[in-house]
Amino acid sequence: MADRDVEFMKTMMRNVLKLQSLEFGETNDGGDVAVIAELRSKIPSQILGHYDRLRARGKKGLAVLRNQVCGGCHVQVPLGVVMTLKRGQDVQLCENCGRYLYLPEETVAMPPATSVAPKPTRTPRRRKPMAQMD
C-alpha cells in the first residue's frame, strides 16, 4: 500500500472526527454550517452514509480505540483490527456497536524502545538454628 493511501485514510478519519465534534457540539466553533459542508464534501459517500445512519439514531459514528478497547461500547476489539488501523490500510468498524474506529495520533507512532533495569536479586533470609529458638 502506498504512503499516499495511508495518508488519505488518516486525513479522512481526521475529517470524520472533526465533523463529529462539530455536529455534536464538542468544539467551540458553534457548528459552523460552511465548515460542516466542507468536511462532508471531503468524506466518501459510503462512509458518510454509515456515519449519518448512526447519527440519526443519536449515536456517534466514530469511537477512539485505546488499549484494544472501543471507546463507544467498551468491548475489546480483535488484534487484527488494531493492526489494520495502525498500518493505515483500511477503515475498521467495531463489531459490537458499528462505529468507525480510529487511533489517537500518539498511539500511531511507536514509542522509542527503553531499556528496563533488571530487578535486584533478593538475598535469602537466614534462619536461626532450632537450638537457639528457646
Rosetta blueprint (number, residue, H / E / L):
1 M L
2 A L
3 D H
4 R H
5 D H
6 V H
7 E H
8 F H
9 M H
10 K H
11 T H
12 M H
13 M H
14 R H
15 N H
16 V H
17 L H
18 K H
19 L H
20 Q H
21 S H
22 L H
23 E H
24 F L
25 G L
26 E L
27 T L
28 N L
29 D L
30 G L
31 G L
32 D L
33 V H
34 A H
35 V H
36 I H
37 A H
38 E H
39 L H
40 R H
41 S H
42 K H
43 I L
44 P L
45 S H
46 Q H
47 I H
48 L H
49 G H
50 H H
51 Y H
52 D H
53 R H
54 L H
55 R H
56 A H
57 R L
58 G L
59 K L
60 K L
61 G L
62 L E
63 A E
64 V E
65 L E
66 R E
67 N L
68 Q L
69 V E
70 C E
71 G L
72 G L
73 C L
74 H L
75 V L
76 Q E
77 V L
78 P L
79 L H
80 G H
81 V H
82 V H
83 M H
84 T H
85 L H
86 K H
87 R H
88 G L
89 Q L
90 D L
91 V L
92 Q E
93 L E
94 C L
95 E L
96 N L
97 C L
98 G L
99 R L
100 Y E
101 L E
102 Y E
103 L L
104 P L
105 E H
106 E H
107 T H
108 V H
109 A L
110 M L
111 P L
112 P L
113 A L
114 T L
115 S L
116 V L
117 A L
118 P L
119 K L
120 P L
121 T L
122 R L
123 T L
124 P L
125 R L
126 R L
127 R L
128 K L
129 P L
130 M H
131 A H
132 Q H
133 M H
134 D L
